Amino acid sequence: MTRKVRILLATLVLATGFGFAQTVIGVSIPAATHGWTGGVNWWAAETKARLEAAYPSLQFVISTAGSAAEQANDLEDLVAIHQIDALVILPFESDPLTEPVAAVKDQGIFVTVVDRGLAREGIEDVYVAGNNHAMGRVSAEYIIDRLGGEGNIVVLRGIPTVIDNQRVDAFMEEIEGTNINVLDSRHANWNRDDGFEVMQDFLTRFPEIDAVWAQDDDIALGVIEALAQAGRTDEMFVVGGAGMKEMIYRVMQGDDLVPVNVLYPPGMIATAMEITALRFVSNIPILGSYILDSPLITQENAADYYFPDSPF
């Protein structure tokens, strides 16, 4: 084989993408079981396409799971079959995924955890999340101000996770010392149907409710449906969170039932994937925590957060 032919073959191999070892980044996320995770899935797919086009040396493998057990199995496949160099994971739940993620880390794989933190500190290299403490605090501040520091409220929590605890702890700390009475607090699993059922129970048991902290927009939609069926939409207001476009539109229109929202963007998965990519395509130090802000969205600024073409 002549030198000219060898050079030509090498060029063809490189051009087809097989001439270099790719860095494989696994992305493990919950399936689109509700609006927010649907947004996460959309952003993950969009970011995979964009980063692979920008960095041919990177390959992203996205897996979605409908349960914590399924996600743990996915991690085993990402390591054994795809031989990942890095993992970006938004845990389905904190406790069941802690040891599976730790096992991935023990194999020398770079780990970025998103949103729902693990139950044990020090496993991940990078943590990316919204400001869960601020989400609870900002929600409480608005309710306190709106109610003048007194009244009856109910709280609908998310899935039992570290971030749910952070939100609720911050909320309860903020209302401590006021005359606001939390009638009850129950998990609604960031799910519209569960939000509907929990709120139906609250409405049956409590004749006087001044406000609802739904924490999450999917829950809030279930709450609103329960209020409508009970004919009690004019008795209270609902504070959700995340920035779902339907809820932002209500805020923009000055809806008395949904006067505000608190941002918690599903696009944080894109931030996590980009930061992880930088670990392999640059010399930028990236270890640590990246916490995104959770501002209060009001009628005055809602247009800045309204994206009608987005899936969430």
N, C-alpha and C positions, 0 to 999 in steps of 0.2 A: 504493500500500500504506500503510495507516494505521500510526501509531506503535504501536498496541496489537498489530497483527498481526506487526509486525517483532519486537517483544519476545517474542511467543509463539513465533515461529519460532526465534529465538536460543535460547530456553529449551529447545526440543525438540532442537536441534542439540547443545547442551551435555549434555543428558540422555542422548543416544545415544553420547556419547563422541567425537564428531567436531569438537567446538568448540575443541579445544586440541591443540597439538603434543605428542605423547607422546615421552618419552625411551625409546629402544629399547636394551635391554641384551642382548647376545648371550652365551649360555652354551655353551661348546664343551667337551665332555667325552668320554672314551672310552666306547664301548658297554659294556654289562654282560657283559663277557667272563669275569668271575669274580666271586666274592662281594663283594669290596670295592667294585669299580666298580658292581656292582648296587646296593649301598647308596648310592653317589654318585648314581646315576640317580634312585633313590627320593627322596632328600633334595632333589635339584634340582627335581623335579616338585612336591613338597610346598611348597617355598619359593617357587617361581614363583606358585603359586595363592595363597599367603598374602600375598605382597608386592603382587601385582597387586590383590588385594582391599583392602589397606590403603592403597595409593597408586595411584589411577586414572591418574595421569600417567605411570606406568611400564608398559612392556611388555617381557616377557622372551621371547626366542626361544632355545629349547634345541636344539642339534644334537649328535648322538652319532656317533662314528666308530670303525670297526674297525681302523684303521691310521693311522700318522702321515701318510701321503700323503693319505688321505681327510680327515683333520682339516685339513690345509693347504688343501684344496679347499673345505672348509666355511667356513674363514675368509674366503676370497674371496667366497663367496655371502653371508655375514653382512654384509660391507661393501657389496658391489655391489647386492644385492637388498633386504636388510632395512635398509640404511643405519644401522647401529648407532651409538650414541653412546658405548657402553662395551662392553668385552669381558671376560668372566670365563672363563678357560681353564685347564683341567687338562690339560697336554700329554700326548699319548700317549707320546711320547719327547722327551727334552730337545733333543738336537742337531738333528733334522730340523724341529722347530717353532720354533727360535730366530729364524731369519730371516723366516719367515711372520708371526710375532707382531710382530717389529720393523717389518715393512712396515705392519701395522695401526696400530701406534703412530705411525709417521711421518705418518699421515693425520690426526693430532690426536685420535685415539680414546683414551679412558681405558682403561687395561689393568690388570686384576687377574689375577695368576698364582697358581694353587693347586697345592700339593703338589709336583709334579715341576718343579723350577725350570728356567729356561732356561740354555743353555750360556754366555750372555754376560750380564754384570751391567748393570744400569741401564736395562733396557728397560721393565719394568713400573712402574706407579705404586704398586701395592699387592701384597704377597706374603702369602699365607695358607697355613700348613702345620702339620702336626704337628711335634713336635720330633724330627727324624730323628737328630740327634746323640745325644739322650737315649735314643732307642729302642735304638740300638746299645750305648750305655754301660750302660743299665739291664739289658739282656739279658746282657751280659758280666759285670756285677757278680753277677747271680744265679748264672750258671754257675760262676764262680770260687768263690763261697761254697759252692755245692752240692757241687762236686768237691774242695773243699779246696785249690784252686790247682794241681791237676795232673790230667792225663787226656788222652784222645784225643777230639777232636770233629770234626764236619764242618759246613760252612757252605753253605747254599743261598741264593743271592742272588736279587734280583728282576730287573726289566728294566734294561738299562744306562741309567741316568739319574743326574742329580745327586743325588737323594735316596738312591738305592741306594749311591752312593759315600760319602755322608755317614754312613749307617748302618754300613757295613762299616768305614770308616776309624775311626769312634769305637769300634767293637767291638774291632778289632785293637789300637788304642792302649791299651785297658783291659786286655787280656790280656797285653800286652807285659811281660816281666819275670816272668811266672808260668811254671809248668811245664806249661801247657796247650798241647798240640800240635794245630794245625789240619791234619788229614790231607789235606783238599782243600776247595776252594771253587769252586762252579760256579753259573752263572745258571740259575734255574728259572722266571723270568719271571712271578712272582706267579701261578702257574697250577698247579692240582691235578695235572693229567696230567704236566706237566713235573716237578713235585716228586716224583711217583711214579717216573718214569724215572730222574731223577738219583739218588734214594735207592737204587733198585735197583742202580745201578752202584756206589754207595758200599758197599753191603752185600756185593756180590760181591768187591770189592777189599780191603775192610778187615774183618778178623775181630774186631777189638776197637774198638768205638766206645762212648764213655761218655755222650755228649750230642750233640744235634743243634740247631744254631741255624737254624731254618727262616725266621726273619725275618717271615714273613707267614702268616696262618692258612690261606689257600687252599693254599699250598705245604705247610703242616704236615699238612693232610688227606691229601695225596698221600703224604707221608712216612709217616704212620701206616698207610696202606693197604699200603705196601711192607713195613713192619715186620711187619704182621700176616701177610702172605703168606709172609714168610721165617721166621715163628715167632720173632722176635727182639724182641718188645715189652717183655720183662722185662730187657733188657740195657742200656737207655739211657732217657733222657727227652728230650722235645722242647719247645723254647721257640719258640713262634710269636709272632704279633703282629697287632694291629689291633682285637681285641675282638669277633670273630665270636661270635654267640650260642651256637653249638654248642660252641666252645672254652671260652667262659666257663662254660657248664654243666658241662663236664668239670672245670674248676678248682673250681667250687662243690662238686662231688661228691667231691673229694679224689683224683682220678685220678692215679696214680703216673706214668703216661706223659706227662700234660700237667699238671704241677704249678702252672704260672703262665702268665700272658699279659702282653703289654705293649700298652697302648692306643694306637691310631692311628685316630681315628674318621672314617668317611666323611662324617659330618655337617659336616665342615669346608667342604664346598661351600656349605652353607647360610650359614655364617659369611661366606664370601667374597661371596655374593650380597647379603647384608644390608649389609655394609660398603660395597659398590659402590653400592647403592641410596642409602645415606646421602649419598654424594657429590652426588646430584641432588635430594634432598628436604630437606636441612638445610645448616647452615653449619658442621657439625662437621668439623674437620680430620682426615683419615683416611689421609694418605699414610704409607707405611712398611711394616713387617713385623709380622704378627700370628702368633705362634708358639704353638700349643696344647701342653699338657703331654702327656707319655707316661709315666704312672705304671705301676708294677709291680702287676699284678692277682694277688692271692693268694686262697686259700680264705677268708681272713678278710674280705676286702673285695669279693669277686666279685659278691655280690648287688647292689652299688651300680652295676654295669656290665652287668647282665643284663636285656635287653629282649626278651622272648619274641615279641612281636608285630612286631618290626622285621624287615626283609628280610635283614638281615646280622647 
